[in-house]
Amino acid sequence: MQLGSVPPSSGPDGVQRIRQVLTDGGFTVVTVRWGQPTGPASPGSVFYAVAAGTGCVLGSVDFNGVRLPRVVGTFPGGRCLA
């Protein structure tokens, strides 16, 4: 799985492309969305969160490349995002 080879593009296509790379990589609980001013990723980037075992992997991709993912715990109920 190489997110760095999937730069975001304008429109929903960037989100869909990254979602596809993550699901092709075997992740089944995946959230991918555009970064928001109040969120953990910069506006204009594509933010992703995937469940991995008992934790979550969070990261983002923008035109400058892939921001290193970080592993965090889950919210109550096992969710990766509020």
N, C-alpha and C positions, 0 to 999 in steps of 0.2 A: 504494500500500500504506500503510495507516494503522493501525499497531499501537495507537496511542493511543485508537482508537475501540473497542478490544477489551479491556475490563478483565477481569482474571481472575475466574473464578467458582469457587465451591466445587466440588470433585470434578474428574474428568478432563475435563469440558467446557471449562474454561479453556485447558488444554493443547491440546486438539483445535482449538479456535477459532483460536488463534494459529498452530498448524501449518498450518491451512487458509489463513489470510491469507498466510503466507510462500510456500506452494506456489502459490497463485493469483498471487503476485507474480513467479513464474518461477524460484524457487529449487528445485533438485532434490535437493540434499544438505542435509537439515534435521534437526536434533535439537531437540526441545522437551521440557522436563520441569519438574517443580516444583523450586523452589530448596531446597537442603539446607543445614543448619548448617555443613557443611564445604565447601560449594561457593562459586562466585564470585557467586551471587545470594542475596539474603536469603531465609530460610525464608518460605514462603507466597507468594512471587512466582513467576512463570512465567519460566524461563530459556530462552533460545534460542541456537542456534549454527547458522550457515549457511555453506556453502562459497561463496566468491565469488572467482573467478579463482584466483590463487595464495595467497589469504589466507582468513581467516574473519571473519565479523561476529558478535560476541557481544553480547547485551543481555538485558534483563529488563523485565517489565511487572508492576506491582503496583497496588494500589488508589490509590497516590499518583500514578500515571501511568507513562510510559515512561522508563526510565533510558537515557540516551543510549548508543547502541551504540558499540562500539569495534572497530576493525579490528586483527587480530593475525595473525601467521604461523601456519602449520600445524605440527602435530607430525610426526615422521618418518612417512612413508607417506601424507602428505597429509590426515591426520585433523584435525578441528577440536577434538575433545575426547579426553582420555585414556580 
